[in-house]
Amino acid sequence: MALPLPPGLTPPEVAFLCEMELVTVVPRQRLEGLQLLGSLCACIKRNCTEIFIYTTTQGPIPPLNPPYRSSLPLWLALLLKRQRRANILPPPWLSPASLDSILQLETSSPQFSDPPPLPPSSSTSIPTSPPFLLSATADARPDALPYHWLEIGEMLLEAASDDIPESDTVRRLMRDLREVRMAKMRAGVEVLEGGKEVRMNGVGAMEVAEGRAFIGGVVDGLRKIGAGKETSRREREAEERENGIGRAGDDEDEDMDI
């Protein structure tokens, strides 16, 4: 008998999806191309005609020739790095200067920093979302954290720390960023009791997975408290009606009308 699965993605599942992010590598030796699965197909009807659009995120990989750069899925780049067949170029936002700038922005504002903008969509393209965005390559924006920033940073620091300049500083800044952003999530949950909304724009995938249990528990607790208050109010009103408190008030209102 299968156990019931928790709602949403767990942190290991989020890390698994993150491995489909594309990163930039520099091969150290010639490697033949690979035929990988991963093409997506969508069917769109236009003028009673079915049009099939294919978007390839991890399809055929061309041969790797040093010293030319190439974009590979993160899982394949990590494999080649462990085999000493390629070096990984860290994304621009995974540098001490960029992380320090983003950390200052996070500490100076109660809101999360803005994520990278989505690519413009057209009528002939399928809308894309992480991990199928070029947010971890060498051409990514240096001033914004992508959706999988935490997972990508931890994987690269673990397997390719020698490719990251000042890796110890980067590791410290990422730890500080994680603590600051988690504190914002906890502070945002506190306003739910007053019926206010929480702006979650810019929150990463791993942060959502790790905070789902905490936020869900708080929301369930507030729901139970609200249900208990409503039940107490109804019981108090019923008791007042039985004791005639409400009827006496109605008689006084009728006398005043006369």
VENTA-V922169 format. One record per run of one state. SS is the DSSP state (2 for helix, 1 for strand, 0 for the rest). FROM is the first residue (numbers start at 1). LEN is the number of residues. If there is no record, write none. Layout:
SS_FROM_LEN ; SS_FROM_LEN
This chain:
0_1_10 ; 2_11_8 ; 0_19_3 ; 1_22_6 ; 0_28_3 ; 1_31_1 ; 0_32_2 ; 1_34_2 ; 0_36_3 ; 1_39_8 ; 0_47_2 ; 1_49_8 ; 0_57_3 ; 1_60_2 ; 0_62_2 ; 1_64_1 ; 0_65_4 ; 1_69_5 ; 2_74_9 ; 0_83_3 ; 1_86_4 ; 0_90_6 ; 2_96_13 ; 0_109_40 ; 2_149_11 ; 0_160_1 ; 2_161_3 ; 0_164_3 ; 2_167_28 ; 0_195_10 ; 2_205_38 ; 0_243_2 ; 2_245_13 ; 0_258_1
